[in-house]
Amino acid sequence: MGKNAKRRGGVNESEARRTVTVQMSLPVLDAMLGLEDDLFALCVRSGEAVLRALMEADRTALCGPKWSRTTKGAAERAGTTRSEVTLGGRRITITRPRARQRGGAEVELPTFTWASGRDPLDRATLGAISAGVSTRNYAATLDALPADIESRATARSSVSRRFVAMSSAKLAEWLNAPLDGEQFEAIVVDAIHFRKHCVVIALGIAAQGKKRILGLHEGSTENAAVARALLSNLVDRGLDASRPMLFAIDGSKALRKAIRDVWGTGGVVQRCQIHKIRNVMEHLPEAARPRVRAEMRKAYEEPDWKKAQACLQRLARSLEDEHPGAAASLHEGLAETLTLQRLGVRGALYRTLRSTNTIENLNGTIATFTRNTKRWRGGKMILRWVAAALDHARPRLRAIRGFRALPKLRAALDASVASVGEIGQKLAA
């Protein structure tokens, strides 16, 4: 091919990518805009006609051709009846053909069974609520149907009942799903508060870095009993408590006590470094915060945990005279903020597990999902909404950063817990 041919081909290709502008007179544009409702009505009626044709084809396959005296099927025609199918987030009324077994019960038509399914209706309801649409405004978000087509299941009460049924099913799934045979390398535990109620959530991290929401439990406050009930539920459902586990938590003493009660020495805790920095800052004046924050961050970036511990202890001693509250906050749980450094975890996995940000993103999703709910009618309602929000977030859970280093974390956990056990045996002897 010559140079001119190549050049011409390149010009044509670039021209094909250009935007084409079409000028349209105002009367034609107004007419097209006015046809919007008619086009939707046309689509609805066309779909209704296709559905009737498909149902009649099903009945013909069961009963044979209409008025035929030579070909008879296993069933016989039984007239028509008024029924409902799902369309665009609502239920609409149609006329359904019927078929019965000869001398027996009615036979379902496969096309009608598919069209009358409520799963699309449930998905539309959940999608609207997750987008912030209130139950009273649900109907206003749907396209208007032709006046002669009856519809229902869009009233506030219907939408509320549907959401209650869906969220109750999701809650039962969270609380009863078996965990037998599943192995996790770490569990992140955190709580979200709803006025006088608290919901504790557990997020598991599997060997390939995949995240799974393990369970949730409601209580009046974030105390050890609530966290213990959640962890005990995980064990009852099949999670092996004899296997060493890394728990990433915030500064809650209640969570720490619950882990010790259920997992014993096998529960290795990594306290959230971000929470620790935040807690120390609250005890300091504005002028002193930048220096202390920089010192703590430098320590948490230090690979050698002994050097990091010495740096933090030195910082705490420097604060004891002028800011004893900040010094006490820094001393409290200091060793557990360095757990990952002590286990030799580095890189992306360290940055992922050294805080509870992994689960706090879920908490943000829950807050967004429930933002339009103004009145909570008890803990069961809260649990249902949280379960629905978690189910909405579940498809978007991604593998954690640094998951390829999880086998090294597992080996370090096993070795650490084994050494603690050997020391305990020597002391007992």
C-alpha positions as CSV (number, residue, x, y, z in Angstrom):
1,M,0.0,0.0,0.0
2,G,1.4,3.4,-1.0
3,K,1.9,6.4,1.2
4,N,-1.1,8.2,-0.2
5,A,-3.4,5.3,0.5
6,K,-2.2,5.1,4.1
7,R,-2.7,8.8,4.5
8,R,-6.2,8.6,3.1
9,G,-7.0,5.7,5.4
10,G,-5.8,7.7,8.4
11,V,-8.0,10.7,7.4
12,N,-11.1,8.6,7.0
13,E,-10.5,7.0,10.4
14,S,-10.1,10.4,12.2
15,E,-13.2,11.7,10.4
16,A,-15.2,8.7,11.7
17,R,-14.3,9.7,15.2
18,R,-15.6,13.3,14.9
19,T,-18.8,14.4,16.5
20,V,-21.6,15.0,14.1
21,T,-23.9,17.9,14.9
22,V,-27.5,17.7,13.5
23,Q,-29.6,20.8,13.4
24,M,-33.3,20.3,14.1
25,S,-36.1,22.8,13.8
26,L,-37.9,23.8,17.0
27,P,-41.3,22.3,15.9
28,V,-39.8,18.9,15.3
29,L,-37.9,19.0,18.6
30,D,-41.1,19.9,20.5
31,A,-42.9,17.1,18.9
32,M,-40.3,14.6,19.9
33,L,-40.2,15.8,23.4
34,G,-44.0,15.5,23.6
35,L,-43.8,11.8,22.4
36,E,-41.8,10.8,25.5
37,D,-44.8,9.5,27.5
38,D,-46.3,7.9,24.3
39,L,-43.1,6.1,23.7
40,F,-43.1,4.6,27.2
41,A,-46.7,3.6,26.8
42,L,-45.9,2.0,23.4
43,C,-43.1,0.0,25.1
44,V,-45.4,-1.1,27.9
45,R,-48.1,-2.2,25.5
46,S,-45.7,-3.9,23.2
47,G,-44.2,-5.8,26.1
48,E,-47.7,-6.8,27.2
49,A,-48.5,-8.1,23.8
50,V,-45.3,-10.1,23.6
51,L,-46.0,-11.6,27.1
52,R,-49.5,-12.6,26.0
53,A,-48.2,-14.3,22.9
54,L,-45.5,-16.2,24.9
55,M,-48.1,-17.4,27.5
56,E,-50.4,-18.5,24.7
57,A,-47.5,-20.4,23.1
58,D,-46.9,-22.1,26.4
59,R,-50.5,-23.1,26.6
60,T,-50.4,-24.4,23.0
61,A,-47.4,-26.5,23.8
62,L,-49.3,-28.0,26.8
63,C,-52.8,-28.4,25.2
64,G,-52.2,-28.5,21.5
65,P,-53.5,-26.0,18.9
66,K,-56.8,-24.3,19.7
67,W,-59.9,-25.9,18.2
68,S,-57.9,-28.9,17.0
69,R,-59.7,-32.3,17.1
70,T,-56.8,-34.4,16.1
71,T,-53.9,-33.1,18.3
72,K,-54.5,-33.2,22.0
73,G,-51.9,-32.4,24.7
74,A,-51.5,-33.5,28.3
75,A,-53.6,-30.5,29.5
76,E,-56.7,-28.7,28.4
77,R,-57.5,-25.0,28.1
78,A,-59.3,-23.5,31.2
79,G,-60.1,-19.9,30.1
80,T,-58.4,-16.8,31.5
81,T,-58.0,-15.0,34.8
82,R,-56.7,-11.7,36.1
83,S,-53.2,-12.0,37.5
84,E,-50.2,-9.8,38.2
85,V,-46.6,-9.5,36.8
86,T,-43.7,-7.3,37.8
87,L,-42.9,-4.3,35.7
88,G,-40.5,-1.4,36.5
89,G,-40.6,-1.6,40.2
90,R,-44.4,-2.3,40.6
91,R,-47.0,-5.0,39.9
92,I,-49.4,-4.6,37.0
93,T,-52.6,-6.4,36.2
94,I,-52.8,-8.7,33.1
95,T,-55.1,-11.3,31.7
96,R,-53.5,-14.7,32.0
97,P,-54.5,-17.8,30.0
98,R,-55.0,-21.0,32.1
99,A,-54.4,-24.7,31.5
100,R,-55.4,-27.7,33.6
101,Q,-54.3,-31.3,33.6
102,R,-57.1,-33.4,32.3
103,G,-59.2,-34.0,35.3
104,G,-56.5,-32.5,37.6
105,A,-54.9,-29.4,39.0
106,E,-53.9,-26.2,37.2
107,V,-50.6,-26.2,35.2
108,E,-48.3,-23.2,35.6
109,L,-47.1,-21.5,32.4
110,P,-43.3,-21.0,32.4
111,T,-43.5,-17.6,30.9
112,F,-46.0,-16.3,33.5
113,T,-43.9,-17.9,36.4
114,W,-40.9,-15.9,35.1
115,A,-42.8,-12.6,34.6
116,S,-44.6,-12.8,37.9
117,G,-41.4,-13.3,40.0
118,R,-40.9,-10.8,42.8
119,D,-37.1,-10.7,42.7
120,P,-37.0,-7.7,40.2
121,L,-39.5,-5.9,42.5
122,D,-37.4,-6.6,45.5
123,R,-34.2,-5.4,43.7
124,A,-35.9,-2.2,42.6
125,T,-37.1,-1.5,46.1
126,L,-33.7,-2.1,47.6
127,G,-32.0,-0.1,44.9
128,A,-34.3,2.9,45.5
129,I,-33.8,2.8,49.3
130,S,-30.1,2.5,49.0
131,A,-30.2,5.6,46.7
132,G,-31.9,7.6,49.5
133,V,-35.5,7.4,48.3
134,S,-37.9,7.3,51.2
135,T,-40.8,4.8,51.1
136,R,-43.3,7.6,50.8
137,N,-41.6,8.9,47.6
138,Y,-41.0,5.5,46.0
139,A,-43.9,5.8,43.6
140,A,-42.8,9.2,42.4
141,T,-39.5,7.7,41.1
142,L,-41.3,5.4,38.7
143,D,-42.4,6.2,35.1
144,A,-46.1,6.8,34.7
145,L,-48.1,4.0,33.2
146,P,-50.9,4.4,30.7
147,A,-54.1,5.3,32.4
148,D,-55.9,2.0,31.7
149,I,-53.2,-0.2,33.2
150,E,-53.8,-1.0,36.9
151,S,-50.7,-1.2,39.2
152,R,-50.0,-1.6,42.8
153,A,-47.2,-2.4,45.3
154,T,-45.9,1.2,45.2
155,A,-47.7,2.7,48.2
156,R,-45.7,3.5,51.3
157,S,-47.1,0.6,53.3
158,S,-46.4,-1.9,50.5
159,V,-42.8,-0.7,50.1
160,S,-42.2,-0.8,53.9
161,R,-43.6,-4.4,54.2
162,R,-41.5,-5.5,51.3
163,F,-38.3,-3.9,52.8
164,V,-39.1,-5.4,56.2
165,A,-39.4,-8.9,54.7
166,M,-36.2,-8.5,52.6
167,S,-34.1,-7.1,55.5
168,S,-35.4,-9.8,57.9
169,A,-34.3,-12.5,55.5
170,K,-30.8,-10.9,55.2
171,L,-30.5,-10.6,59.0
172,A,-31.3,-14.3,59.4
173,E,-28.7,-15.1,56.8
174,W,-26.0,-13.1,58.6
175,L,-26.8,-14.7,62.0
176,N,-27.1,-18.3,60.8
177,A,-24.8,-18.7,57.8
178,P,-22.4,-21.7,58.5
179,L,-18.6,-21.0,58.8
180,D,-17.5,-24.6,58.9
181,G,-14.4,-25.3,56.9
182,E,-13.7,-21.6,56.3
183,Q,-10.3,-20.1,57.4
184,F,-9.5,-16.5,58.0
185,E,-6.2,-14.9,58.7
186,A,-7.5,-11.8,60.4
187,I,-10.8,-10.4,61.7
188,V,-11.5,-6.7,61.9
189,V,-14.1,-5.8,64.6
190,D,-15.7,-2.4,65.1
191,A,-19.0,-0.9,66.3
192,I,-21.4,1.6,64.9
193,H,-23.8,3.6,67.2
194,F,-27.4,4.5,66.7
195,R,-28.4,6.8,69.6
196,K,-28.9,4.4,72.5
197,H,-28.0,1.3,70.5
198,C,-24.7,-0.2,69.4
199,V,-24.1,-2.7,66.6
200,V,-20.8,-4.6,66.6
201,I,-19.7,-6.0,63.2
202,A,-17.0,-8.6,62.4
203,L,-15.3,-8.6,59.0
204,G,-13.2,-11.6,58.1
205,I,-10.1,-11.6,55.8
206,A,-9.5,-14.9,54.1
207,A,-6.2,-16.3,52.8
208,Q,-6.6,-14.8,49.3
209,G,-7.4,-11.4,50.8
210,K,-11.1,-11.6,50.2
211,K,-13.3,-9.9,52.7
212,R,-16.4,-11.4,54.2
213,I,-18.9,-10.0,56.6
214,L,-19.1,-12.6,59.3
215,G,-21.8,-11.3,61.6
216,L,-23.2,-8.6,63.7
217,H,-24.7,-8.2,67.2
218,E,-26.8,-5.4,68.8
219,G,-26.6,-4.1,72.3
220,S,-27.3,-1.0,74.4
221,T,-23.6,-0.1,74.6
222,E,-20.2,-1.3,73.2
223,N,-19.5,-3.6,76.2
224,A,-17.7,-6.9,76.6
225,A,-20.9,-8.9,76.7
226,V,-22.0,-7.7,73.3
227,A,-18.7,-8.3,71.7
228,R,-18.4,-11.7,73.4
229,A,-21.8,-12.7,72.1
230,L,-20.8,-11.8,68.6
231,L,-17.5,-13.8,68.8
232,S,-19.3,-16.8,70.4
233,N,-21.8,-16.8,67.6
234,L,-19.0,-17.1,65.1
235,V,-17.5,-20.0,67.0
236,D,-21.0,-21.7,67.3
237,R,-21.3,-21.4,63.5
238,G,-18.1,-23.2,62.9
239,L,-15.2,-20.8,63.1
240,D,-12.2,-22.5,64.8
241,A,-11.3,-20.6,67.9
242,S,-8.2,-22.9,68.5
243,R,-6.5,-21.4,65.4
244,P,-4.5,-18.3,66.2
245,M,-6.2,-15.2,64.8
246,L,-5.2,-11.5,64.3
247,F,-7.9,-9.1,65.5
248,A,-7.7,-5.5,64.3
249,I,-9.7,-3.3,66.7
250,D,-9.9,0.3,67.9
251,G,-9.1,1.2,71.4
252,S,-12.1,-0.5,73.0
253,K,-11.2,-2.4,76.2
254,A,-14.5,-4.3,75.9
255,L,-13.5,-5.7,72.6
256,R,-10.1,-6.7,74.0
257,K,-11.7,-8.5,76.9
258,A,-14.1,-10.3,74.7
259,I,-11.3,-11.6,72.4
260,R,-9.4,-12.8,75.4
261,D,-12.5,-14.6,76.8
262,V,-13.3,-16.4,73.5
263,W,-9.9,-16.9,71.8
264,G,-7.6,-16.9,74.8
265,T,-3.9,-16.5,74.0
266,G,-4.7,-17.3,70.4
267,G,-6.3,-14.0,69.9
268,V,-3.5,-11.6,68.8
269,V,-4.7,-8.0,68.9
270,Q,-3.5,-5.1,66.7
271,R,-4.8,-1.8,68.1
272,C,-5.6,0.8,65.5
273,Q,-2.8,3.3,65.3
274,I,-5.0,6.0,63.8
275,H,-7.3,5.7,66.8
276,K,-4.3,5.8,69.2
277,I,-2.9,9.0,67.6
278,R,-6.4,10.6,67.7
279,N,-6.8,9.7,71.4
280,V,-3.5,11.2,72.3
281,M,-4.2,14.4,70.3
282,E,-7.4,14.9,72.3
283,H,-5.2,15.4,75.5
284,L,-2.9,18.0,73.9
285,P,-3.3,21.7,73.1
286,E,-3.2,22.7,69.4
287,A,0.4,24.0,69.6
288,A,1.8,20.7,70.8
289,R,-0.1,18.4,68.4
290,P,2.0,18.6,65.3
291,R,5.3,17.5,67.0
292,V,3.7,14.6,68.9
293,R,1.8,13.4,65.8
294,A,4.9,13.4,63.8
295,E,6.8,11.5,66.4
296,M,4.1,8.8,66.7
297,R,3.9,8.4,62.9
298,K,7.6,8.1,62.7
299,A,7.5,5.3,65.3
300,Y,4.8,3.5,63.5
301,E,6.8,3.6,60.3
302,E,9.8,2.0,62.0
303,P,10.3,-1.6,60.9
304,D,12.1,-2.6,64.1
305,W,9.4,-2.9,66.8
306,K,11.9,-2.5,69.7
307,K,13.1,0.8,68.3
308,A,9.5,1.9,67.7
309,Q,8.6,1.0,71.3
310,A,11.6,2.8,72.7
311,C,10.7,5.9,70.6
312,L,7.1,5.9,71.9
313,Q,8.1,5.4,75.5
314,R,10.6,8.2,75.2
315,L,7.8,10.5,73.8
316,A,5.5,9.5,76.7
317,R,8.1,10.4,79.3
318,S,8.6,13.8,77.7
319,L,4.9,14.4,78.0
320,E,4.4,13.2,81.6
321,D,5.2,16.6,83.4
322,E,3.3,19.0,81.2
323,H,0.6,16.7,79.7
324,P,0.1,13.7,81.9
325,G,-3.2,12.8,80.3
326,A,-1.6,12.4,76.9
327,A,1.3,10.4,78.4
328,A,-1.2,8.0,80.1
329,S,-3.1,7.6,76.8
330,L,0.1,6.8,74.9
331,H,1.2,4.3,77.5
332,E,-2.2,2.5,77.5
333,G,-2.1,-0.4,75.1
334,L,1.1,0.8,73.5
335,A,2.5,-2.7,72.9
336,E,-0.6,-3.8,71.0
337,T,-0.3,-0.9,68.5
338,L,3.1,-2.5,67.5
339,T,1.8,-6.1,67.1
340,L,2.2,-6.2,63.3
341,Q,5.8,-4.8,63.6
342,R,6.6,-7.4,66.2
343,L,5.3,-10.1,63.8
344,G,7.5,-8.8,61.0
345,V,4.6,-7.7,58.7
346,R,5.7,-5.1,56.3
347,G,4.6,-3.2,53.2
348,A,1.0,-3.0,51.9
349,L,-0.4,-5.6,54.3
350,Y,1.0,-3.6,57.3
351,R,-0.6,-0.4,56.0
352,T,-3.9,-2.3,55.6
353,L,-4.1,-4.0,59.0
354,R,-2.6,-1.4,61.2
355,S,-5.9,0.5,61.4
356,T,-9.6,-0.3,61.3
357,N,-10.2,1.6,58.1
358,T,-11.1,-1.6,56.3
359,I,-14.3,-1.9,58.3
360,E,-14.9,1.8,58.8
361,N,-15.6,2.1,55.1
362,L,-18.5,-0.3,55.7
363,N,-19.6,1.9,58.6
364,G,-19.8,4.8,56.1
365,T,-21.9,2.7,53.8
366,I,-24.3,1.9,56.6
367,A,-24.5,5.6,57.6
368,T,-25.3,6.6,54.0
369,F,-27.9,3.7,53.6
370,T,-29.7,4.7,56.8
371,R,-29.5,8.5,56.5
372,N,-33.2,9.0,55.8
373,T,-34.4,7.0,58.8
374,K,-35.3,9.5,61.5
375,R,-37.0,7.2,64.0
376,W,-35.6,3.9,65.2
377,R,-38.2,1.6,66.7
378,G,-35.9,-0.7,68.7
379,G,-32.8,-2.8,68.2
380,K,-34.5,-5.3,65.8
381,M,-35.3,-2.6,63.3
382,I,-31.7,-1.3,63.5
383,L,-30.3,-4.8,62.9
384,R,-32.5,-5.2,59.8
385,W,-31.4,-1.9,58.3
386,V,-27.7,-2.7,59.0
387,A,-28.1,-6.2,57.5
388,A,-29.7,-4.7,54.4
389,A,-26.9,-2.1,54.1
390,L,-24.2,-4.7,54.5
391,D,-25.9,-6.9,51.8
392,H,-25.9,-3.8,49.5
393,A,-22.2,-3.3,50.1
394,R,-21.2,-7.0,49.9
395,P,-20.8,-7.1,46.0
396,R,-18.3,-4.3,46.1
397,L,-16.0,-5.8,48.7
398,R,-12.5,-6.2,47.2
399,A,-9.4,-8.0,48.2
400,I,-7.2,-6.2,50.6
401,R,-4.0,-4.6,49.6
402,G,-0.9,-6.8,50.4
403,F,-2.9,-10.0,50.5
404,R,0.1,-11.9,49.0
405,A,1.9,-11.5,52.4
406,L,-0.9,-13.2,54.3
407,P,0.9,-16.6,54.4
408,K,3.8,-14.9,56.2
409,L,1.4,-13.4,58.7
410,R,-0.1,-16.8,59.3
411,A,3.3,-18.3,59.9
412,A,4.2,-15.5,62.3
413,L,1.0,-15.8,64.2
414,D,1.4,-19.6,64.7
415,A,5.0,-19.1,65.8
416,S,4.1,-16.3,68.2
417,V,1.3,-18.1,69.9
418,A,3.4,-21.3,70.1
419,S,6.2,-19.4,71.9
420,V,3.7,-17.8,74.3
421,G,2.4,-21.3,75.1
422,E,5.9,-22.7,75.7
423,I,6.6,-19.8,78.1
424,G,3.4,-20.4,80.0
425,Q,4.2,-24.1,80.4
426,K,7.7,-23.3,81.8
427,L,6.2,-20.8,84.2
428,A,3.6,-23.3,85.3
429,A,6.3,-25.9,85.9
